[in-house]
Amino acid sequence: MKKTLSRGPHCKVLPLCAGSLLLVSGLVQAAYSPLSVDSPYIFGDWNGLRSQLKDDGVDFQANYTMESASNLAGGYRTATTARYGDQWAFGTTLDLEKLLNWNDTQFQTTITGRDGQDLTSYINDPRTGGLSSVQEVYGRGQTWRLTQLSVNKGFFDHRLEVKAGRVTVGEDFDSFQSKFQNLAFGSGQAGNWRGDRWFNWPVSQWGGRVKYHFTPELFLQVGFYSQTANNYNKGNGFRMDTSPTLGNMVPVELGWQPLLGAEKLPGNYRAGVYYSSVKGDKYASYQDDSYHGDARAYGGYLLLQQQLTAMDGDNTRGLGINAQAVFNDKKTSKTDNYQSIAFTWKGPLAQRPQDEIGIGVGRIHVNSNYGKMQRERNEENAVINYNNATYLPVQHGSEYNYEVYYNALLTNWLALRPNLQYVASLGAVSEVKNAFVGGLSANINF
């Protein structure tokens, strides 16, 4: 939006005022020119067209994320190797109140494309695979997908919100912003450890949610999502039908997002439960090479996120904490519980106020009934030697993930993030050596 500067009492000399206006105009144009360090987009503001379109209700998003990881020591394959994965995301947000005079209504569409390889499959025993991932951007099929196609409508002065369409569960439930490269520290952890029921980005499904704000900070939301196994398939990224529908998944979440103290330090507190009507095998019922029972899935989660300090009165800088927990049923879930804690320090240096340091540790526990099933399968096959190719490694106890990163905002459109990760008891298989991983990720906004 263009701003008009009026001539005030201090502009008594016309040439001086005109020169000031030209200088300000030149700075604004430079800030939004292509490749400008101050521009939020690498291609700039399209000579002001992009800002004008956003003011008129049309906002474009184009983002590229890459994550690379190298095995520095340990793991199933101890040789040093590196893998590279990436994701493109192209989105459009339409403010339908501005465009069509539909009060408090927004439309969102996003297409994503993933490509590359993941180091995780190399450092874990391939007979079982791992639990977390050292490159969270990898997974769910390296393909193009329709990730969002939804309408969000507000009622009663935005006290009530209704969203519906092709959506991901994690964009609304158990949601927050994270810069960690390891999957164990990001948003939507409830879906990471129950991914056969709870579909996170970029896998979408038909569904939606109803959200009610008791106050601007306190809300309750309920979701309803169709469970269609074909959504996982690599060739079904743009599949729009709902068959075969196996059931439905319903999450319920209570959230509180306060601004605490005189410095208005932001917090994000969420507690939720979910239930899926889709039946799955009961691991405890395994006997004689088959399962003899099934059950529906359910679970719960906690997300506690709070900025603890501000720096020099600036609440965009300072120390923050994030704690997460997930609990799944022991009947049908491979991972029955998870916990993590992470600390972030935003703006650690006065000269780098938008950089960030993060450190986290996470624990992922394997259901004992799942490990019991693996042992029984080995007994049925009369295989007891781990080095035998037909042996099924027993997953017992927990996998532990550690990460430290430094996020450098080099320009307003480019962030570069080196990180170090340590994964202990990979896949909860005791025979696999702990792995030390070096990573590098980047985000570019176009």
C-alpha positions as CSV (number, residue, x, y, z in Angstrom):
1,M,0.0,0.0,0.0
2,K,1.3,3.4,-1.0
3,K,1.6,6.0,1.8
4,T,1.2,9.7,1.3
5,L,3.5,12.0,3.3
6,S,1.9,15.4,4.1
7,R,4.0,18.6,4.5
8,G,4.0,19.5,8.2
9,P,5.3,22.5,10.1
10,H,8.9,21.3,10.0
11,C,9.0,21.2,6.1
12,K,9.4,24.9,5.7
13,V,11.9,24.6,2.9
14,L,10.3,23.0,-0.1
15,P,13.5,21.6,-1.7
16,L,14.5,19.9,1.6
17,C,11.1,18.3,1.9
18,A,11.2,17.1,-1.7
19,G,14.6,15.7,-1.3
20,S,13.5,13.8,1.9
21,L,10.6,12.3,0.0
22,L,12.8,11.1,-2.8
23,L,15.2,9.6,-0.3
24,V,12.5,7.7,1.5
25,S,10.9,6.6,-1.7
26,G,14.3,5.3,-3.0
27,L,14.9,3.4,0.3
28,V,11.4,1.7,0.1
29,Q,12.0,0.7,-3.6
30,A,15.5,-0.6,-2.7
31,A,14.0,-2.7,0.2
32,Y,11.6,-4.5,-2.2
33,S,13.9,-4.9,-5.2
34,P,15.0,-8.4,-6.2
35,L,17.8,-9.9,-4.1
36,S,17.5,-7.0,-1.6
37,V,18.5,-8.1,1.9
38,D,15.6,-6.2,3.4
39,S,13.0,-7.7,1.0
40,P,10.9,-10.6,2.4
41,Y,11.0,-12.2,-1.0
42,I,14.0,-13.1,-3.2
43,F,12.2,-11.7,-6.3
44,G,11.2,-8.5,-4.5
45,D,7.9,-6.8,-4.5
46,W,7.3,-6.9,-8.3
47,N,7.5,-3.1,-8.5
48,G,4.9,-2.8,-5.7
49,L,2.4,-5.2,-7.4
50,R,2.7,-7.9,-4.8
51,S,2.0,-5.6,-1.8
52,Q,-0.9,-4.1,-3.7
53,L,-2.4,-7.5,-4.4
54,K,-2.0,-8.4,-0.7
55,D,-3.8,-5.2,0.3
56,D,-6.5,-6.1,-2.1
57,G,-6.9,-9.6,-0.7
58,V,-4.6,-11.8,-2.7
59,D,-1.5,-13.1,-1.0
60,F,1.0,-15.5,-2.7
61,Q,3.4,-17.8,-0.9
62,A,6.3,-19.6,-2.5
63,N,8.9,-21.3,-0.3
64,Y,11.8,-23.7,-0.8
65,T,13.2,-25.8,2.1
66,M,16.2,-28.1,1.9
67,E,17.7,-30.3,4.5
68,S,21.0,-32.2,4.2
69,A,22.5,-34.6,6.7
70,S,25.8,-36.5,6.9
71,N,26.7,-39.5,9.1
72,L,29.8,-38.4,11.0
73,A,30.1,-41.5,13.2
74,G,28.1,-44.6,14.2
75,G,24.8,-45.9,13.0
76,Y,24.0,-49.1,11.2
77,R,26.2,-48.2,8.3
78,T,29.1,-46.5,9.9
79,A,30.7,-45.1,6.7
80,T,30.3,-41.3,6.4
81,T,27.6,-40.5,3.9
82,A,25.4,-37.6,3.1
83,R,21.8,-37.3,1.9
84,Y,19.8,-34.3,0.6
85,G,16.0,-33.8,0.8
86,D,13.9,-30.8,-0.1
87,Q,10.3,-29.4,-0.4
88,W,8.7,-26.8,-2.6
89,A,5.5,-25.1,-1.4
90,F,3.3,-22.8,-3.5
91,G,0.3,-21.3,-1.8
92,T,-2.4,-18.6,-2.2
93,T,-4.5,-16.9,0.5
94,L,-7.6,-15.1,-0.6
95,D,-9.3,-12.6,1.7
96,L,-12.9,-13.1,0.5
97,E,-14.1,-10.2,2.6
98,K,-12.1,-7.8,0.5
99,L,-12.7,-9.7,-2.8
100,L,-16.3,-10.7,-2.5
101,N,-17.6,-8.9,0.5
102,W,-18.0,-12.2,2.4
103,N,-17.5,-11.2,6.0
104,D,-14.5,-12.8,7.8
105,T,-13.9,-15.5,5.2
106,Q,-10.5,-16.7,3.9
107,F,-9.6,-19.3,1.2
108,Q,-6.3,-21.2,1.2
109,T,-4.8,-23.5,-1.4
110,T,-1.3,-25.0,-1.2
111,I,0.6,-27.4,-3.5
112,T,3.7,-29.1,-2.2
113,G,6.4,-31.2,-3.8
114,R,9.0,-33.3,-2.0
115,D,12.1,-34.8,-3.5
116,G,15.5,-36.2,-2.5
117,Q,16.8,-38.9,0.0
118,D,16.9,-39.4,3.7
119,L,19.9,-40.3,5.8
120,T,17.7,-41.9,8.4
121,S,17.2,-45.1,6.5
122,Y,21.0,-45.6,6.3
123,I,21.8,-45.1,10.0
124,N,19.0,-47.4,11.1
125,D,18.7,-51.2,10.7
126,P,16.7,-51.5,7.4
127,R,14.8,-54.5,8.8
128,T,13.0,-52.3,11.2
129,G,13.7,-48.7,10.3
130,G,13.9,-45.9,12.7
131,L,11.5,-44.0,14.9
132,S,12.4,-40.3,14.3
133,S,14.1,-38.7,11.3
134,V,17.2,-36.6,11.0
135,Q,15.6,-34.8,8.1
136,E,12.0,-33.9,9.0
137,V,11.2,-32.5,5.5
138,Y,11.6,-36.0,4.1
139,G,8.7,-38.5,4.0
140,R,5.1,-39.1,3.1
141,G,6.1,-39.9,-0.4
142,Q,8.6,-37.9,-2.5
143,T,5.9,-36.5,-4.8
144,W,3.6,-33.5,-5.5
145,R,0.5,-33.1,-3.5
146,L,-2.5,-30.9,-3.0
147,T,-1.9,-30.1,0.6
148,Q,-4.5,-27.4,1.3
149,L,-7.8,-26.5,-0.3
150,S,-10.0,-25.0,2.4
151,V,-12.3,-22.2,3.4
152,N,-12.2,-20.6,6.9
153,K,-15.2,-18.6,8.0
154,G,-15.6,-16.5,11.2
155,F,-18.8,-15.8,13.0
156,F,-19.9,-13.5,15.9
157,D,-17.0,-11.2,15.6
158,H,-14.6,-14.1,15.0
159,R,-15.5,-15.7,18.3
160,L,-16.5,-18.9,16.3
161,E,-14.4,-20.2,13.4
162,V,-15.3,-23.0,11.0
163,K,-12.8,-24.5,8.5
164,A,-13.5,-27.2,5.9
165,G,-11.9,-28.7,2.8
166,R,-8.8,-30.6,2.0
167,V,-6.7,-30.0,5.1
168,T,-3.9,-31.4,7.4
169,V,-4.6,-32.2,11.0
170,G,-1.4,-30.6,12.3
171,E,-2.0,-27.2,10.8
172,D,-4.6,-26.6,13.5
173,F,-4.0,-29.2,16.3
174,D,-0.9,-29.6,18.4
175,S,0.6,-26.7,16.2
176,F,3.5,-24.3,16.7
177,Q,6.6,-23.0,14.8
178,S,9.8,-24.9,15.0
179,K,13.3,-24.6,13.4
180,F,14.6,-28.0,14.4
181,Q,15.7,-30.4,11.6
182,N,15.1,-33.6,13.7
183,L,11.4,-34.7,13.5
184,A,11.3,-35.3,17.2
185,F,11.1,-31.6,18.0
186,G,8.7,-30.2,15.4
187,S,5.0,-29.4,15.3
188,G,2.2,-32.0,15.3
189,Q,4.1,-34.7,17.4
190,A,0.8,-36.5,18.0
191,G,0.8,-37.3,14.2
192,N,4.4,-38.2,14.1
193,W,3.9,-41.1,16.5
194,R,0.5,-42.1,15.1
195,G,0.9,-41.3,11.5
196,D,-1.4,-44.1,10.3
197,R,-4.3,-42.2,11.9
198,W,-3.3,-38.6,12.3
199,F,-2.2,-37.1,8.9
200,N,0.3,-34.2,9.2
201,W,1.6,-32.0,6.4
202,P,1.9,-32.6,3.5
203,V,-0.8,-35.3,3.4
204,S,-4.2,-33.8,3.3
205,Q,-7.7,-35.3,3.7
206,W,-11.3,-34.2,3.6
207,G,-12.2,-32.7,6.9
208,G,-12.2,-29.6,9.0
209,R,-12.6,-28.1,12.5
210,V,-14.8,-25.9,14.6
211,K,-13.0,-23.5,16.9
212,Y,-14.6,-21.4,19.7
213,H,-12.8,-18.5,21.4
214,F,-14.0,-18.1,25.1
215,T,-11.6,-15.1,25.2
216,P,-9.0,-13.9,22.7
217,E,-6.5,-16.1,24.4
218,L,-8.5,-19.2,25.4
219,F,-10.1,-21.5,22.8
220,L,-11.6,-25.0,22.3
221,Q,-11.6,-26.7,19.0
222,V,-13.0,-30.0,17.6
223,G,-11.9,-31.6,14.3
224,F,-13.4,-34.2,12.0
225,Y,-11.3,-36.0,9.4
226,S,-12.1,-38.7,6.9
227,Q,-9.6,-41.7,7.1
228,T,-8.7,-42.8,3.6
229,A,-5.6,-45.0,3.3
230,N,-5.1,-44.0,-0.4
231,N,-4.1,-40.5,0.8
232,Y,-0.7,-42.0,1.6
233,N,-0.1,-43.4,-1.9
234,K,2.6,-41.7,-3.9
235,G,0.4,-41.4,-7.0
236,N,-2.6,-40.0,-5.2
237,G,-1.3,-36.5,-4.3
238,F,-4.3,-34.9,-6.1
239,R,-6.9,-37.6,-5.3
240,M,-10.2,-35.9,-4.4
241,D,-12.6,-38.8,-3.7
242,T,-13.1,-40.3,-0.3
243,S,-13.1,-44.0,-1.2
244,P,-12.4,-46.4,0.4
245,T,-13.4,-44.6,3.6
246,L,-12.2,-46.6,6.6
247,G,-13.5,-44.4,9.3
248,N,-13.0,-41.0,10.9
249,M,-10.6,-39.3,13.3
250,V,-11.8,-36.8,15.8
251,P,-9.3,-34.6,17.8
252,V,-10.4,-32.3,20.6
253,E,-8.1,-29.5,21.9
254,L,-8.1,-26.9,24.6
255,G,-5.7,-24.1,24.0
256,W,-4.4,-21.0,25.8
257,Q,-2.2,-18.4,24.1
258,P,-1.5,-15.6,26.6
259,L,0.9,-12.6,26.6
260,L,2.3,-12.7,30.1
261,G,3.7,-9.9,32.2
262,A,4.6,-6.3,31.5
263,E,6.7,-7.5,28.6
264,K,3.8,-9.5,27.0
265,L,5.8,-12.7,26.7
266,P,3.9,-15.0,24.3
267,G,2.9,-18.5,25.3
268,N,1.2,-21.5,23.5
269,Y,-0.4,-24.1,25.8
270,R,-2.4,-27.0,24.3
271,A,-3.9,-30.2,25.7
272,G,-5.8,-32.6,23.4
273,V,-7.1,-36.0,22.8
274,Y,-8.0,-37.9,19.7
275,Y,-10.1,-40.9,18.7
276,S,-10.0,-42.9,15.4
277,S,-12.8,-45.3,14.5
278,V,-10.5,-47.2,12.2
279,K,-9.6,-50.6,13.6
280,G,-6.1,-51.9,13.8
281,D,-4.3,-55.1,14.8
282,K,-3.8,-55.6,18.6
283,Y,-0.1,-56.4,19.0
284,A,-0.7,-58.4,22.2
285,S,-3.0,-60.8,20.2
286,Y,-0.2,-62.0,17.9
287,Q,0.2,-65.7,17.9
288,D,0.9,-68.4,15.3
289,D,1.9,-65.9,12.6
290,S,-1.3,-63.8,12.8
291,Y,-3.2,-61.4,14.9
292,H,-6.3,-62.6,16.7
293,G,-7.9,-59.2,17.7
294,D,-8.3,-55.6,16.7
295,A,-9.2,-52.3,18.3
296,R,-9.8,-48.7,17.6
297,A,-7.1,-46.1,18.2
298,Y,-7.0,-43.2,20.7
299,G,-4.4,-41.0,22.4
300,G,-3.6,-37.6,23.9
301,Y,-1.0,-34.9,23.9
302,L,0.4,-31.9,25.7
303,L,2.2,-28.8,24.3
304,L,3.7,-26.2,26.6
305,Q,5.5,-23.4,24.9
306,Q,6.5,-20.1,26.7
307,Q,9.0,-17.3,26.1
308,L,10.7,-16.8,29.5
309,T,12.6,-13.6,29.0
310,A,12.9,-10.5,26.9
311,M,16.1,-8.6,26.0
312,D,16.4,-4.9,26.5
313,G,12.6,-4.7,26.6
314,D,12.2,-6.5,23.2
315,N,9.9,-9.4,23.5
316,T,10.9,-10.7,20.0
317,R,14.2,-11.6,21.6
318,G,15.0,-13.8,24.6
319,L,14.9,-17.3,26.0
320,G,12.0,-19.7,25.4
321,I,11.1,-23.2,26.5
322,N,9.0,-25.9,24.7
323,A,7.9,-29.2,26.3
324,Q,5.8,-31.8,24.5
325,A,4.3,-35.2,25.4
326,V,2.2,-37.8,23.5
327,F,0.4,-40.8,24.9
328,N,-1.0,-43.5,22.6
329,D,-3.0,-46.6,23.3
330,K,-1.0,-49.8,23.9
331,K,-3.3,-52.0,21.9
332,T,-2.6,-50.7,18.3
333,S,0.2,-48.2,18.5
334,K,3.8,-49.1,17.9
335,T,5.0,-46.0,19.9
336,D,3.0,-45.7,23.1
337,N,4.6,-42.5,24.5
338,Y,6.9,-39.7,23.7
339,Q,8.4,-36.7,25.6
340,S,10.7,-33.8,24.6
341,I,12.0,-30.5,26.0
342,A,13.7,-27.8,24.0
343,F,15.1,-24.3,24.6
344,T,15.5,-21.5,22.1
345,W,17.3,-18.2,22.4
346,K,16.1,-15.6,19.9
347,G,18.4,-12.7,19.1
348,P,21.4,-13.9,21.1
349,L,23.5,-11.1,19.8
350,A,22.6,-7.4,19.5
351,Q,24.2,-7.4,16.1
352,R,22.1,-10.4,15.0
353,P,18.7,-9.7,16.6
354,Q,16.8,-12.2,14.3
355,D,19.1,-15.2,14.7
356,E,18.2,-18.1,16.9
357,I,19.9,-20.9,18.9
358,G,18.1,-24.0,19.8
359,I,18.8,-27.2,21.8
360,G,16.5,-30.1,22.4
361,V,16.3,-33.7,23.7
362,G,13.5,-36.1,22.9
363,R,12.5,-39.7,23.9
364,I,10.4,-42.0,21.8
365,H,9.2,-45.3,23.5
366,V,8.2,-48.5,21.8
367,N,5.2,-50.3,23.0
368,S,6.3,-53.5,24.8
369,N,3.5,-55.5,23.1
370,Y,5.1,-54.6,19.8
371,G,8.5,-55.9,20.9
372,K,6.9,-59.0,22.2
373,M,5.3,-59.6,18.8
374,Q,8.8,-59.3,17.1
375,R,10.3,-61.9,19.5
376,E,7.5,-64.3,18.9
377,R,8.0,-64.0,15.1
378,N,11.7,-64.8,15.5
379,E,10.8,-67.8,17.6
380,E,8.3,-69.0,14.9
381,N,11.1,-68.7,12.3
382,A,13.6,-70.3,14.6
383,V,16.0,-67.4,14.2
384,I,17.9,-66.1,17.2
385,N,21.1,-64.5,15.7
386,Y,20.9,-60.8,15.0
387,N,23.3,-61.1,12.1
388,N,21.0,-63.5,10.3
389,A,19.4,-61.7,7.4
390,T,16.0,-63.2,8.3
391,Y,16.1,-62.1,11.9
392,L,13.7,-59.4,12.9
393,P,15.5,-57.0,15.3
394,V,13.6,-56.5,18.5
395,Q,12.6,-52.9,19.3
396,H,12.6,-52.5,23.0
397,G,12.7,-49.4,25.2
398,S,13.3,-46.0,23.8
399,E,15.2,-44.0,21.1
400,Y,16.7,-40.7,22.2
401,N,17.3,-37.7,19.9
402,Y,19.4,-34.7,20.6
403,E,19.9,-31.6,18.5
404,V,21.6,-28.2,18.6
405,Y,21.3,-25.6,15.8
406,Y,22.1,-22.0,14.9
407,N,19.6,-20.3,12.6
408,A,21.2,-17.4,10.8
409,L,18.8,-15.0,9.0
410,L,21.2,-13.9,6.3
411,T,18.5,-11.8,4.5
412,N,14.8,-11.4,5.1
413,W,14.2,-14.1,2.5
414,L,17.1,-16.5,3.3
415,A,17.8,-18.4,6.5
416,L,20.7,-20.9,6.8
417,R,20.7,-23.4,9.7
418,P,23.6,-25.7,10.6
419,N,22.9,-28.3,13.2
420,L,24.4,-31.2,15.1
421,Q,22.3,-34.3,16.0
422,Y,23.0,-37.3,18.2
423,V,20.7,-40.3,18.0
424,A,21.0,-43.0,20.7
425,S,19.5,-46.5,20.5
426,L,18.4,-45.9,16.9
427,G,15.0,-47.5,16.3
428,A,15.1,-48.7,19.9
429,V,17.4,-51.6,18.6
430,S,20.2,-52.1,21.1
431,E,22.6,-53.6,18.5
432,V,22.8,-50.5,16.4
433,K,25.5,-48.0,17.3
434,N,24.6,-44.5,18.3
435,A,24.9,-42.0,15.5
436,F,26.5,-38.5,15.3
437,V,25.0,-36.5,12.5
438,G,25.9,-33.1,11.0
439,G,23.1,-31.3,9.2
440,L,22.5,-28.1,7.2
441,S,19.1,-26.7,6.2
442,A,18.0,-23.6,4.4
443,N,14.7,-21.7,3.8
444,I,14.1,-19.4,0.8
445,N,11.0,-17.3,0.3
446,F,10.2,-16.4,-3.3
